[in-house]
Amino acid sequence: MLSLALVANAADIKLKITKKYLNLPVSHQVDRAVMTLNADDRPSQAFDIRLAPSTPDYWVFCDVSQYKNKELTISYKGDNAGMEKIYQADEFAGQDSLYKESNRPQIHYTQKRGWNNDPNGLLYYDGEYHLFYQHNPYERDWGNMHWGHAVSKDLIHWEELPIALYPDEHGTMFSGSAVIDYDNTSGFGKKGNPAMVAIYTADNPEKQIQCIAYSLDKGRTWTKYKGNPVIDSKAKWNSKDTRDPKVFWHKPSNKWVLVLNERDGHSIYNSDNLKDWTFESHVTGFWECPELFELPVDGNKNNTKWVMYGASGTYMIGSFDGKKFTPEAGKYYYSTGSIYAAQTFTNIPESDGRRIQIGWGRISHPGMPFNGTMLLPTSLSLKTTKDGIRLFSEPIKELETLQTLKEQGKNLTAEQATALLKPYNNADCLRIRTTLKLSHATSAGLGLYGQNLLDYDMNSNLVNGVFYSPNDMTSMEISVDIILDKTSVEVYVDGGAYSYSMERKANPDNKTGFNFWGNNIEVKNLEVYTLRSIWN
């Protein structure tokens, strides 16, 4: 550890920054207190942290590159005993075991340290998929909202980049979206270099306001608009709950569209320049994290509908004219479980044509210095069913690049199918595609160490406790695509007609491993794939 120079205030230390990171010890046995970083000619930072006075539960880090060769003053309003444990280095504590930790997901994105929640600013630009997200760098619980940032070339392998947006005088950085301003409507861009513009909520004790920032280097550094906020609507709604802007370009009306959750639903705003916004309409019945997008029905580009949903994922289908969304059907659900605050990518090339979504997985990783995960990217589509047009969600095809077929069987008994799976009882990552045929209208499924990955109650039309009616209402079959990671389970039913996700939890008293169960069931098809780590 590098020595720290104590100063007059016993709660302050000063040091000359010569390394990339400050390593900070965290203990959940103490309360949060405010830490402040100050250097004369650099913006100050302030955040809550549970600074460990003795043995830490884990370490987090703060990138202090901006203070290189500067004298930094560190203040802390809590127990000063932990200050002497702080040290600077070019590696963060635990970097040597990064992505190899015992409960680190191996096929899902997780940040190096701290907390994540809502995906933000999902965007494709110049060969990169951008994933921004709600992030607390200093603890594995919610707080200190920043925008974390990661990029990928294939939606599977992710590289975590430095924090994109930091809290400021307007508040902490809540959820939002990002666009590429190709026509330079905002004036932020340069010739041949359109601006990437983030639209986000700043949260403070008084209210939530909408702000913008722009980047001219593919999201690596950001400049906040001096005219922020661009929307301040607390007075209009008599509510602080005005947040999570989703912005996109609406070509038919030649306008920017912003969908904002305000008190009891989603509001539509229009703009010519991303700075000046006009309220147009409002749809009640949604909470947080709005989405609005157009999809072809059954792949027919001449027959499209618009989908609107909120953080829970319950959705309406309707029409949209650039100013007003008109609901025609809903609400319905397509996915349940750990998923929350899912967002879809903007600027996907027309040659691709997919509407790709990532949701936040409310899943913990026991004993780890990080919390939360991003669920697998999925491709959304609208299909005609017996009940009308519905939203389907399936894993993107790129996931197949990780998989290796290990076992395959057809027309198996439960016992035979279970025997095929037994060698993989303790696999960290696995994909299982299977079709079960029931002999009675009762219950059947697949368990793993006492946890039901699939529990299909045909009598009550329940899949793992949630109502599900197959498109063929008299079918005795159900098909599932089950994807296991170290700490999570994702299941896609009947080609994505319904999906659910949950924490992977083995019953320590159960020693059976995989187990197909049910009254004289037939496993018509079984495919077992191992999945390589995305971190290798």
VMD Tcl script that draws the C-alpha trace (Angstrom):
set ca {
  {0.00 0.00 0.00}
  {1.14 3.53 -0.71}
  {1.45 5.86 2.24}
  {-1.09 8.64 2.66}
  {-0.31 12.05 4.10}
  {-2.68 12.95 6.93}
  {-3.85 16.57 6.99}
  {-5.28 18.87 9.64}
  {-8.81 17.50 9.39}
  {-8.60 14.00 10.85}
  {-11.19 12.84 8.34}
  {-9.16 14.03 5.32}
  {-6.13 12.62 3.54}
  {-4.08 14.01 0.67}
  {-2.07 12.10 -1.86}
  {-0.48 12.68 -5.23}
  {-2.17 10.48 -7.80}
  {0.36 8.39 -9.71}
  {-1.74 5.30 -10.46}
  {-5.02 4.53 -12.24}
  {-7.21 3.32 -9.37}
  {-8.06 4.07 -5.79}
  {-8.91 0.79 -4.09}
  {-11.59 1.20 -1.42}
  {-12.52 -1.38 1.27}
  {-16.25 -1.99 1.83}
  {-18.03 -3.45 4.87}
  {-21.78 -4.00 5.17}
  {-21.38 -3.91 8.96}
  {-21.20 -0.10 8.86}
  {-23.55 2.60 7.61}
  {-23.04 4.60 4.46}
  {-21.28 7.94 4.69}
  {-20.25 10.51 2.09}
  {-16.76 10.40 0.58}
  {-15.56 13.41 -1.43}
  {-12.64 13.60 -3.86}
  {-11.26 17.06 -4.59}
  {-8.47 18.43 -6.77}
  {-8.02 22.12 -7.52}
  {-8.57 22.06 -11.28}
  {-10.78 18.98 -11.67}
  {-14.48 18.39 -10.92}
  {-15.07 17.03 -7.44}
  {-16.77 13.70 -6.87}
  {-18.98 12.77 -3.92}
  {-20.56 9.40 -3.25}
  {-21.87 7.22 -0.44}
  {-19.73 4.29 0.63}
  {-19.54 1.86 3.56}
  {-15.82 2.26 4.15}
  {-14.56 -0.74 6.11}
  {-12.79 0.20 9.38}
  {-11.38 -3.32 9.70}
  {-11.59 -6.46 7.57}
  {-13.55 -5.61 4.37}
  {-16.30 -7.73 2.88}
  {-14.87 -6.86 -0.53}
  {-13.04 -4.07 -2.39}
  {-14.32 -1.60 -4.96}
  {-12.37 0.89 -7.02}
  {-12.51 4.43 -8.32}
  {-10.81 5.34 -11.58}
  {-8.73 8.42 -10.75}
  {-7.00 8.79 -14.12}
  {-8.33 12.34 -14.44}
  {-6.32 13.31 -11.35}
  {-2.98 11.91 -12.60}
  {-0.05 13.86 -11.11}
  {-2.49 16.04 -9.15}
  {-2.85 16.29 -5.40}
  {-6.14 14.73 -4.38}
  {-7.92 15.46 -1.12}
  {-10.13 12.62 0.15}
  {-12.75 13.45 2.78}
  {-15.01 10.97 4.56}
  {-17.82 11.71 6.99}
  {-17.89 8.22 8.50}
  {-15.49 6.17 10.60}
  {-12.04 7.42 9.72}
  {-10.37 4.07 10.51}
  {-10.94 2.80 7.00}
  {-9.10 5.71 5.37}
  {-5.66 4.22 6.01}
  {-6.66 1.11 4.05}
  {-7.24 3.08 0.85}
  {-4.45 2.60 -1.67}
  {-3.75 3.46 -5.29}
  {-2.52 1.02 -7.91}
  {-2.67 0.37 -11.63}
  {-4.79 -2.69 -10.94}
  {-7.94 -2.85 -8.86}
  {-8.10 -5.25 -5.93}
  {-9.09 -8.70 -7.19}
  {-8.27 -7.99 -10.83}
  {-6.19 -11.16 -11.04}
  {-9.33 -13.27 -10.53}
  {-11.73 -11.11 -12.56}
  {-14.45 -13.12 -14.36}
  {-13.19 -16.30 -12.67}
  {-14.97 -15.71 -9.34}
  {-17.01 -18.61 -7.95}
  {-20.41 -17.05 -8.68}
  {-19.54 -14.87 -11.69}
  {-22.03 -15.44 -14.54}
  {-20.21 -16.81 -17.57}
  {-22.64 -16.03 -20.41}
  {-24.33 -12.89 -19.06}
  {-22.91 -9.39 -18.72}
  {-22.05 -8.30 -15.20}
  {-19.96 -5.31 -14.20}
  {-16.58 -5.75 -12.53}
  {-17.73 -4.35 -9.19}
  {-20.80 -2.83 -7.59}
  {-24.47 -2.80 -8.48}
  {-26.33 -2.67 -11.79}
  {-29.96 -2.28 -12.72}
  {-31.85 -0.88 -15.73}
  {-30.14 -1.11 -19.13}
  {-29.89 2.38 -20.63}
  {-28.97 3.91 -23.97}
  {-28.97 0.65 -25.94}
  {-27.55 1.65 -29.29}
  {-25.70 0.28 -32.31}
  {-23.14 2.51 -33.99}
  {-20.15 1.90 -36.27}
  {-19.74 -1.78 -35.53}
  {-20.37 -1.59 -31.79}
  {-23.36 -2.37 -29.62}
  {-23.47 0.00 -26.64}
  {-24.88 -1.07 -23.31}
  {-25.19 1.68 -20.74}
  {-26.78 0.80 -17.42}
  {-27.69 2.02 -13.96}
  {-24.62 1.51 -11.83}
  {-23.40 1.98 -8.27}
  {-19.63 1.54 -8.50}
  {-19.12 1.63 -4.74}
  {-21.38 -1.07 -3.34}
  {-23.31 -4.17 -4.37}
  {-26.58 -2.47 -3.35}
  {-28.52 0.31 -5.08}
  {-27.35 3.92 -4.74}
  {-24.97 6.50 -6.23}
  {-26.56 6.17 -9.66}
  {-24.07 6.55 -12.50}
  {-24.27 5.32 -16.08}
  {-22.00 2.30 -16.50}
  {-20.89 1.44 -20.03}
  {-19.93 -1.65 -22.00}
  {-19.51 -2.38 -25.71}
  {-19.71 -5.49 -27.85}
  {-19.20 -6.41 -31.47}
  {-21.53 -9.42 -31.34}
  {-23.96 -8.84 -28.40}
  {-22.32 -11.77 -26.62}
  {-18.77 -10.77 -25.64}
  {-18.69 -7.50 -23.70}
  {-15.92 -5.09 -22.76}
  {-16.57 -2.86 -19.77}
  {-15.52 0.75 -20.36}
  {-15.07 3.59 -17.87}
  {-18.17 5.18 -16.35}
  {-20.02 7.31 -18.89}
  {-22.14 9.69 -16.80}
  {-21.45 10.87 -13.26}
  {-23.83 12.56 -10.80}
  {-23.80 16.36 -11.05}
  {-25.49 19.48 -9.70}
  {-28.82 18.30 -11.12}
  {-28.76 14.95 -9.32}
  {-27.80 11.33 -9.78}
  {-27.98 9.69 -13.19}
  {-31.24 7.76 -13.61}
  {-32.39 5.82 -16.65}
  {-32.61 7.01 -20.24}
  {-31.68 6.28 -23.82}
  {-29.26 7.28 -26.57}
  {-29.44 8.16 -30.27}
  {-27.14 9.09 -33.12}
  {-27.95 12.59 -34.40}
  {-27.03 11.97 -38.03}
  {-28.53 15.25 -39.28}
  {-26.92 17.29 -36.49}
  {-30.29 18.64 -35.41}
  {-28.80 19.41 -32.00}
  {-25.72 21.19 -33.31}
  {-23.51 18.97 -31.16}
  {-21.93 17.10 -34.07}
  {-19.02 17.85 -36.36}
  {-18.76 17.36 -40.10}
  {-18.40 13.64 -40.72}
  {-18.79 12.90 -37.01}
  {-22.40 12.82 -35.81}
  {-22.98 13.19 -32.09}
  {-24.09 10.32 -29.90}
  {-26.67 11.95 -27.64}
  {-27.77 10.52 -24.30}
  {-31.14 11.56 -22.88}
  {-31.45 10.75 -19.18}
  {-33.19 11.59 -15.93}
  {-31.36 13.50 -13.22}
  {-32.79 12.64 -9.81}
  {-32.56 14.92 -6.78}
  {-34.59 15.12 -3.55}
  {-36.93 17.73 -5.03}
  {-37.71 16.38 -8.48}
  {-36.71 14.36 -11.53}
  {-35.72 16.30 -14.64}
  {-34.67 15.29 -18.13}
  {-31.19 16.20 -19.37}
  {-28.97 15.51 -22.35}
  {-25.27 14.90 -22.94}
  {-23.30 14.23 -26.10}
  {-20.21 12.31 -27.19}
  {-18.05 12.71 -30.28}
  {-15.82 9.71 -29.59}
  {-18.25 6.79 -29.70}
  {-19.42 7.18 -26.13}
  {-16.01 7.18 -24.49}
  {-16.27 10.72 -23.13}
  {-19.31 12.93 -22.61}
  {-20.16 16.62 -22.45}
  {-23.34 17.62 -20.64}
  {-25.54 20.25 -22.29}
  {-25.21 23.62 -20.59}
  {-28.93 24.26 -21.05}
  {-30.02 21.27 -18.95}
  {-32.68 20.37 -18.01}
  {-34.55 20.07 -21.29}
  {-37.80 18.89 -19.61}
  {-38.95 19.85 -16.12}
  {-42.50 18.60 -15.68}
  {-42.98 18.19 -11.92}
  {-45.41 21.13 -11.75}
  {-47.51 19.79 -14.62}
  {-48.00 16.41 -12.96}
  {-47.78 17.46 -9.30}
  {-45.45 14.50 -8.89}
  {-41.75 13.80 -8.64}
  {-42.24 10.64 -10.71}
  {-41.18 11.88 -14.16}
  {-38.36 9.73 -15.51}
  {-36.73 7.27 -17.92}
  {-36.91 8.99 -21.35}
  {-36.80 6.75 -24.43}
  {-36.00 8.72 -27.59}
  {-36.08 7.75 -31.26}
  {-36.33 9.42 -34.67}
  {-39.79 9.15 -36.26}
  {-39.15 9.35 -39.98}
  {-42.76 9.89 -41.20}
  {-43.17 13.02 -39.09}
  {-39.51 14.09 -39.33}
  {-39.37 14.58 -35.56}
  {-37.62 13.24 -32.51}
  {-40.02 11.37 -30.25}
  {-39.48 11.11 -26.50}
  {-41.55 8.71 -24.38}
  {-41.44 9.63 -20.71}
  {-43.01 7.93 -17.72}
  {-44.94 10.61 -15.86}
  {-46.89 9.73 -12.72}
  {-49.55 7.33 -14.05}
  {-48.37 6.43 -17.55}
  {-46.29 7.29 -20.60}
  {-46.20 10.75 -22.19}
  {-45.21 11.53 -25.78}
  {-43.06 14.58 -26.54}
  {-41.75 15.89 -29.90}
  {-38.64 17.85 -30.77}
  {-36.76 19.14 -33.80}
  {-33.40 19.42 -32.06}
  {-33.31 17.17 -28.93}
  {-33.22 20.32 -26.78}
  {-36.71 21.85 -27.05}
  {-39.57 19.45 -26.35}
  {-43.33 19.79 -26.77}
  {-45.81 17.63 -24.86}
  {-48.21 15.86 -27.26}
  {-50.18 13.08 -25.49}
  {-50.34 10.63 -22.60}
  {-51.29 6.96 -22.14}
  {-52.17 5.84 -18.60}
  {-51.44 2.47 -17.05}
  {-47.65 2.13 -17.12}
  {-44.90 2.55 -14.51}
  {-41.26 3.40 -15.30}
  {-38.94 2.63 -18.23}
  {-41.15 3.25 -21.29}
  {-40.66 1.61 -24.65}
  {-42.41 2.28 -27.97}
  {-41.46 0.64 -31.24}
  {-42.90 -0.67 -34.51}
  {-42.80 -4.31 -35.62}
  {-44.07 -6.18 -38.67}
  {-46.80 -8.73 -37.99}
  {-45.75 -12.24 -39.04}
  {-42.75 -10.71 -40.80}
  {-44.93 -8.69 -43.22}
  {-43.42 -5.20 -43.50}
  {-46.64 -3.98 -45.11}
  {-48.58 -4.86 -41.95}
  {-47.08 -3.32 -38.83}
  {-48.18 -2.53 -35.30}
  {-46.64 -0.51 -32.49}
  {-45.80 -1.95 -29.10}
  {-45.75 0.09 -25.88}
  {-44.62 -1.28 -22.55}
  {-43.28 -0.22 -19.15}
  {-40.77 -1.62 -16.71}
  {-42.83 -4.72 -15.87}
  {-42.99 -5.70 -19.54}
  {-46.78 -5.80 -19.75}
  {-47.57 -4.33 -23.15}
  {-50.22 -2.81 -25.39}
  {-50.43 -3.15 -29.17}
  {-51.68 -0.22 -31.21}
  {-50.91 2.51 -33.73}
  {-48.72 5.59 -33.55}
  {-48.78 8.75 -35.69}
  {-45.75 10.49 -34.25}
  {-47.71 12.34 -31.60}
  {-50.18 9.87 -30.13}
  {-50.14 6.15 -29.37}
  {-53.62 4.63 -29.77}
  {-54.01 1.34 -27.90}
  {-55.88 -1.40 -29.76}
  {-55.20 -4.50 -27.65}
  {-53.68 -5.43 -24.31}
  {-52.36 -5.43 -21.78}
  {-50.56 -8.72 -22.17}
  {-47.36 -10.22 -20.81}
  {-44.69 -12.09 -22.72}
  {-42.05 -12.56 -19.99}
  {-42.07 -12.78 -16.20}
  {-39.71 -13.52 -13.34}
  {-36.49 -11.62 -12.75}
  {-36.80 -9.41 -15.84}
  {-37.38 -5.69 -15.31}
  {-36.87 -2.42 -17.19}
  {-36.04 -4.05 -20.54}
  {-35.00 -1.75 -23.36}
  {-34.49 -2.26 -27.09}
  {-31.61 -1.13 -29.28}
  {-31.90 1.87 -31.56}
  {-30.03 2.29 -34.85}
  {-29.88 -1.43 -35.69}
  {-29.01 -1.58 -39.42}
  {-31.96 -2.12 -41.74}
  {-30.07 -5.07 -43.25}
  {-30.39 -6.77 -39.85}
  {-33.96 -5.68 -39.17}
  {-34.26 -7.19 -35.70}
  {-35.74 -5.51 -32.66}
  {-33.20 -6.61 -30.04}
  {-33.93 -6.28 -26.35}
  {-31.92 -6.57 -23.14}
  {-33.61 -6.72 -19.75}
  {-32.25 -6.31 -16.26}
  {-32.15 -9.57 -14.32}
  {-32.96 -9.03 -10.63}
  {-30.57 -11.80 -9.66}
  {-27.99 -11.88 -6.89}
  {-24.65 -13.65 -6.88}
  {-23.92 -14.90 -3.35}
  {-20.61 -13.78 -1.87}
  {-19.67 -11.63 -4.84}
  {-18.58 -7.96 -4.93}
  {-21.20 -7.26 -7.62}
  {-24.96 -7.58 -7.94}
  {-27.55 -7.72 -10.72}
  {-27.09 -8.97 -14.26}
  {-28.16 -8.28 -17.81}
  {-30.34 -11.02 -19.22}
  {-29.50 -12.51 -22.59}
  {-30.32 -10.33 -25.60}
  {-33.50 -11.47 -27.31}
  {-35.14 -10.79 -30.65}
  {-38.73 -9.52 -30.42}
  {-41.42 -10.20 -33.00}
  {-45.19 -9.94 -33.43}
  {-47.00 -13.11 -34.45}
  {-50.65 -13.95 -35.01}
  {-51.96 -16.48 -32.50}
  {-55.36 -17.95 -31.68}
  {-55.86 -15.03 -29.28}
  {-54.72 -12.34 -31.71}
  {-51.39 -10.62 -32.28}
  {-48.86 -11.26 -29.53}
  {-45.25 -10.37 -28.73}
  {-42.68 -13.19 -28.90}
  {-39.15 -13.15 -27.47}
  {-36.37 -15.57 -28.41}
  {-32.61 -15.65 -27.69}
  {-30.57 -14.03 -30.45}
  {-28.91 -16.39 -32.91}
  {-25.45 -15.16 -31.87}
  {-25.76 -17.21 -28.67}
  {-25.26 -20.33 -30.79}
  {-21.61 -19.35 -31.32}
  {-20.97 -20.36 -27.69}
  {-22.64 -23.75 -27.80}
  {-21.42 -27.28 -28.52}
  {-23.91 -30.11 -28.98}
  {-23.15 -32.87 -26.48}
  {-26.24 -35.08 -26.32}
  {-29.28 -35.69 -28.49}
  {-32.21 -38.07 -28.22}
  {-35.74 -38.61 -29.50}
  {-38.83 -40.38 -28.15}
  {-37.29 -41.01 -24.74}
  {-38.82 -42.04 -21.46}
  {-38.33 -39.71 -18.51}
  {-35.73 -42.10 -17.15}
  {-33.80 -42.25 -20.43}
  {-33.85 -38.47 -20.82}
  {-32.71 -37.99 -17.23}
  {-29.81 -40.38 -17.81}
  {-28.68 -38.28 -20.80}
  {-28.57 -35.18 -18.60}
  {-26.87 -36.72 -15.56}
  {-23.27 -36.03 -16.71}
  {-24.15 -32.32 -16.70}
  {-25.69 -32.10 -13.23}
  {-23.00 -29.67 -12.11}
  {-22.35 -27.81 -15.36}
  {-21.94 -24.07 -14.90}
  {-23.50 -23.21 -18.26}
  {-25.85 -25.37 -20.29}
  {-28.53 -25.08 -22.95}
  {-31.32 -27.65 -23.04}
  {-33.87 -27.77 -25.83}
  {-36.61 -30.27 -25.24}
  {-40.22 -31.15 -26.07}
  {-42.33 -33.00 -23.51}
  {-45.48 -34.94 -24.37}
  {-47.83 -35.52 -21.46}
  {-50.02 -38.62 -21.18}
  {-52.40 -36.99 -18.66}
  {-53.65 -33.42 -18.32}
  {-51.79 -33.07 -15.03}
  {-48.26 -31.87 -14.27}
  {-44.84 -32.60 -15.72}
  {-41.48 -30.94 -15.92}
  {-37.75 -30.90 -15.40}
  {-35.97 -30.28 -12.11}
  {-32.36 -29.65 -11.13}
  {-31.35 -30.35 -7.54}
  {-34.90 -29.75 -6.38}
  {-35.55 -26.54 -8.36}
  {-38.16 -26.86 -11.08}
  {-36.71 -25.39 -14.26}
  {-40.05 -26.33 -15.85}
  {-43.27 -27.11 -14.02}
  {-46.14 -27.42 -16.49}
  {-49.55 -27.87 -14.86}
  {-51.77 -28.62 -17.84}
  {-54.90 -28.93 -15.72}
  {-54.61 -25.32 -14.52}
  {-52.70 -24.02 -17.56}
  {-49.77 -22.90 -15.43}
  {-46.07 -22.81 -16.29}
  {-44.06 -22.36 -13.11}
  {-47.12 -20.83 -11.51}
  {-48.00 -18.37 -14.32}
  {-51.00 -18.80 -16.63}
  {-50.04 -20.04 -20.09}
  {-52.32 -21.33 -22.82}
  {-50.56 -22.82 -25.86}
  {-51.60 -21.77 -29.34}
  {-52.97 -25.28 -29.89}
  {-55.20 -25.36 -26.85}
  {-55.63 -29.15 -26.98}
  {-51.94 -29.93 -27.44}
  {-50.41 -32.38 -24.98}
  {-46.92 -31.06 -25.75}
  {-44.75 -28.22 -24.53}
  {-41.37 -27.16 -25.94}
  {-38.79 -25.24 -23.93}
  {-35.37 -23.70 -24.51}
  {-33.63 -23.62 -21.11}
  {-30.42 -21.64 -20.62}
  {-28.45 -22.12 -17.41}
  {-25.67 -19.90 -16.10}
  {-23.95 -20.09 -12.72}
  {-26.61 -18.02 -10.97}
  {-29.52 -17.78 -13.40}
  {-32.10 -19.73 -15.38}
  {-33.87 -18.45 -18.51}
  {-36.65 -20.45 -20.14}
  {-38.32 -19.75 -23.50}
  {-41.57 -21.62 -24.09}
  {-42.95 -22.70 -27.48}
  {-40.69 -20.58 -29.64}
  {-40.78 -17.54 -27.37}
  {-44.54 -17.26 -26.90}
  {-43.76 -16.91 -23.20}
  {-40.51 -16.74 -21.25}
  {-39.39 -16.47 -17.66}
  {-36.16 -16.07 -15.72}
  {-35.12 -16.75 -12.15}
  {-32.19 -17.19 -9.83}
  {-30.57 -20.63 -10.01}
  {-31.05 -22.15 -6.57}
  {-30.15 -25.71 -5.78}
  {-31.76 -27.34 -2.75}
  {-28.75 -28.46 -0.68}
  {-30.74 -31.44 0.61}
  {-31.55 -32.66 -2.91}
  {-28.93 -34.95 -4.47}
  {-30.78 -36.03 -7.62}
  {-29.48 -33.44 -10.09}
  {-31.48 -33.31 -13.31}
  {-34.79 -35.12 -13.21}
  {-37.60 -35.31 -15.76}
  {-40.85 -36.00 -13.95}
  {-44.54 -36.54 -14.71}
  {-47.11 -39.26 -15.24}
  {-45.78 -41.49 -18.03}
  {-44.38 -38.58 -20.03}
  {-42.47 -38.89 -23.28}
  {-39.48 -36.67 -24.05}
  {-40.00 -36.35 -27.78}
  {-36.81 -34.41 -28.33}
  {-33.81 -33.56 -26.20}
  {-30.73 -31.54 -27.19}
  {-28.01 -30.73 -24.67}
  {-25.37 -28.07 -25.37}
  {-22.46 -26.87 -23.29}
  {-21.79 -23.12 -23.46}
  {-18.35 -21.51 -23.49}
  {-17.63 -18.54 -21.25}
  {-17.91 -15.10 -22.84}
  {-14.93 -13.95 -20.75}
  {-12.34 -16.31 -22.24}
}
mol new
graphics top color blue
foreach p $ca { graphics top sphere $p radius 0.5 }
foreach p [lrange $ca 0 end-1] q [lrange $ca 1 end] { graphics top cylinder $p $q radius 0.2 }
display resetview
